[in-house]
Amino acid sequence: MAELKYKRILLKVSGEALMGEQSFGIDQSVIERVATDIENARALGAEICVVIGGGNIFRGVSVAAQGGDRVVGDHMGMLATVMNCLAMSSALNAKGIPAVPMSAIAMPEVCESFTQRGAKAHLADGKVVLFAAGTGCPFFTTDSGAALRAAEMQCDALLKGTQVDGIYSADPKIVPDAIRYDTITHADMLKQGLKVMDAAAIALAQDGNIPIIVFSLHEPDGLVEILQGRGRCTVVSD
Ligand code: UDP
């Protein structure tokens, strides 16, 4: 087994990443690629928790923006994350990797409900655990859900896979001379209002002393490199 810098990790993948080139929904080839990254990381001996967003299907704010009930919209958004988790766990299972989706909202016919005890037992059995439905509460995001579960599961790091190779002072696709950080503190991220994650998620990670690693999901072997303390990324720690 390789020497791992981060042994137990929580991987956060945004729903949007799963769209690939599509404008909505799930591109199965992206699911397969991320599943392979998880497979390779697990083969190194990593214990892997996963949180997937729902923005490729639904976001609560879009209901509120049209005058609808935000809470209902957020419930719909959380259900979208369940769909994504089911797709990812099924792709992992198809590769022979035991993976268990656990939902913050009870839906026993569909998947297990989240309990810390149950999730820890699955990890100890070598299974990948996917946390669906975010925090289970409206007005939160799956980034906050990821920070919460990373704290509950005592993860060594929260890895946020994005479209770019780290944290920039501004969106590098819009501002070409934006500054890229190799490292930054949780406090500076909050102070500068950097949009990589919402403030609640950063504050939770800061409280739990959990490093956040932001890296590109498009980098081949990006995840396995990061687990070994290499790779191109921004490390957020105090
Ligand atoms: N959501 C929520 N509570 C949570 C997590 C998510 O209400 O704890 C809802 C919210 O409407 C959000 C949607 O689920 O817009 C999808 O999650 P998110 O926007 O975080 O997905 P991502 O941007 O990562 O794809």
Residues whose N, C-alpha, C, O or C-beta is under 5 A from the ligand:
A	BS01	UDP	V13 S14 G15 E16 G53 G54 G55 N56 F58 R59 G60 V61 G73 D74 G77 M78 A133 G134 T135 G136 C137 P138 F139 F140 T141 T142 D143 G145
